[in-house]
Amino acid sequence: MQSFSKPFFRYLLTILSAVFSVSLIGVVSASSSTASLGAVVENGVVFPIVQNTELGRIVTTPCNTEIIHNGKQLLESVDIVLDPGHGGPETGSVGANGLVERDLNLTVTLLVEKELLSLGYTVALTRNTDLHMPIRQRTAIANALSPKAFVSIHHNGGAVRRSDVPGTETFHQVNNSESQRLAGLLFEEVFESLNDYWVPWVNTVHNGASSRLSEPGRDAYGILRNTPNIPSAIVEAVYLSNPPEADLMLLPEVQQVEAEAITRAIHRFISTSDPGSGFKPSFIDGAMTGTGSARGCVDLEYEKDLRVTAAYSNDEFESLTTAAKKAGMSVDEFQLFGVHALDLFLKVDSDSDSSGETIPAPVVSGSNVSNVNWSAESQVALARVGEAYGFTSSEVQKLGATLMVFLTSLG
């Protein structure tokens, strides 16, 4: 992609001002804060906040798509974030008895949530129903809520080596002592609780607490790699691919035992300095592909369209319709595209120093009215440009049209 310098951006907007009488004084760069902003919650779905704007909160959806959505509840932080692994078309392991890891992960996580709440902790789940959710969104939720611990709950598959003890595995962030301690406590509690049962267990050499790496110094699991400032761990309690273990995990009693073990581990992590146990050296697994892709992810409709009106003089509207026709777009598409282009310019220009100057807003009155419907996703560009310049949605919509008329005149 071609990059644009600030002088070019100023020059571009200077020419734009001549097209629709928008006089230019300067440029304001879009703000880009890295601070945790919390999340909004609606119907149990957590939407991490990316940016607060006058138009509304920019958040990410379960499919990791930015939309404008204010939700019904604001959540600033929690003590613990729990992640039921997999979801939607990503089933995880499936037992011979039909037990699906995706569903078992959620069942156990809900039980852990109940136990932690009874201890007085505040808790959030990355999902509390069967949702397709990429790893990037799961970690975005954790990062937004800055918990004391982030635990991803899984059940394993693939092992065939017979064992006298459970093949419990936990994974921690490489070179992170607190993450390692969390994984050691999870291993200790889950392993000991399951070891009270006798079944023909299976395990691998990774039975214990360790770091799985894709290359030296790099966590293979995105859950761990993308939450560097949070003590994070993954727990794989048993092997559903082993029929006796899958049958054991069908029992509600055993699901509760596992949940209580995970709860004890998290409580000990937060309230004590206990070190945990079962530690193994880090290892490189270059063949691991992982799951949690956004491919094929489809969001529900979380917000309605926003209808924005801008008006044009006769000359302005004639220029707009002519340019839109030349570009092979409708007038509505033309204005939408222009605002997205402005948003792109702001992103490209965001690393430059800002002088704090502003652009006077375009005049949005006139005898020719244009109404454009903005989806929750397209409203993000509308909100960011408006926030950068202090413009109303109508003014941003007209500025986008200004940009497009100019760009079309270059062709």
LINWO-V412622 format. One record per helix or strand of 3 or more residues. SS is the DSSP state (helix for helix, strand for strand). FROM is the first residue (numbers start at 1). TO is the last residue. If there is no record, write none. Layout:
ss->[SS:SS]
from->[FROM:FROM]
to->[TO:TO]
//
This chain:
ss->[helix:strand:strand:strand:strand:strand:strand:helix:strand:helix:strand:strand:strand:helix:strand:strand:strand:helix:strand:helix:helix:strand:helix:helix:strand:helix:helix]
from->[6:39:45:57:66:73:80:101:123:135:149:161:169:177:201:208:212:222:232:243:252:306:314:331:368:379:393]
to->[20:42:52:60:68:75:84:118:125:145:156:163:172:194:203:210:215:225:239:248:271:312:327:348:374:389:409]
//
